[in-house]
């Protein structure tokens, strides 16, 4: 399953490093805000060679990131990680994924006489 997220960089997180049983590691991350009617902020992490690429990014740039989402359990609590494995800069303004609200529910409209109030189109 290929997942992609497009949006504007609002923050670049500082690089972290450490030592594990497999050797040294480095990770970094960024916060992306989607461009839609209801924008969402998503924290993405990157490992290894992609660190040099995110260090060249600037706040306000629009990017498209290919991501993997994974959850894991630790001490009966669940943690979710969003890992970016490819980052592409997009031209500002063309990477927008603005969506329009759904126009209707694809059901035929009922015709009502002019003297009555129009039918309520709310789903509840």
N, C-alpha and C positions, 0 to 999 in steps of 0.2 A: 504494500500500500504506500503510494507516494503522497506525502503531505507537503503542502507549501503554504507559506504565510507571506503576505505582502503588506508592507507598512512603512512607517517612518521611524527611524532610530530616535529614541528620546533619551537614552542614556547608554554609555558603554561602561561596563563594570570593570573594576581593577583585576589584574591577573593574579591568580593564586597558584602556588606550587607546593610540592611536597615530595616525600619519599615513601614508596610502598615496597612491598616484598618483590614486586616486579621491576623496581627501579624508579627513577624520578618521573614526576608528572607535572604538567602545567594545564591549567584551564582558565578560561575567561568567559565573558558573556556580554549580552546586550539586552536592552529592553526595547521592544518594538511595539508600536501602537498601530493597530489596524485602521484602515480608512474605510469606514462604513457608517451607516446611520447611527449605530451604537458601537463606537470604537472600544476595542479591548486592548489591554496592555498584557504582553506576554514576555516572560523572562526566558531567553534562550541561552544555553551554554554551548561552548565550543572547546574542543580539545586539540592539542598538538599543533599541526601546521596551520590550521585556520586562525590561530591567534594573531599571526602577522597580518592576515587579511582584515580582521575586525579592528586591529589597531590603526588601520588606514581609513576606517570609516569615520564620519563626522556626524554629530547630532544634527537632525533635520533631514538627512539623506533618506531617500526612499530605496528600499531593497526588497528583493524576493529571496526568501530562505527556504531551502528544502530541509525538512525536519523529521525527526523520529520522536515519538512520545512513548515513554516507558514508565511504569509504576513498579515500585518494589516495597516489600514489607520489612520493617525493622522494629523489633520490640512491640509488636502488635499495632503499629502505626504504619500508614501508607504514605509514600513519598512519590511524587511524579516529577519526572525530568523531561524537559524539552530540549533535545540536542540538535543543533544545526550542523548539517554535514556539507552543505553547499550554500554559498551566498553570492547573489548576483546584484549588482547595482542596477537600478532602473532609472530612466530619465524622469526627472521630477514631474509629477502630474500624470504620467502614463501608467504608473504602477498602481493606480487606484482601483480598488475592488469595491467601490461604492455600489450598494445594492438598493434597488427601489423596493418599497413595501409591496407586498402581494396585493394585486388589484382584484379583489373579489375572491370567491371561492369556487369558480368555474361551474356554478350552478346557474341555470337559466333564471333570469329575473322574472318576477311575477308582475304582471301589468296591473296597475291599480287605477281606479277612476280618479279624475282630477279633484273630486271633492274630498277624497280620503287623504290621510297623511301618507307619505311615502313609506314603504316597508322598511323596517329596521334591519340593516345588514350586519349587525353585530352577531358574532357566533355564540353569544350567551344570553 
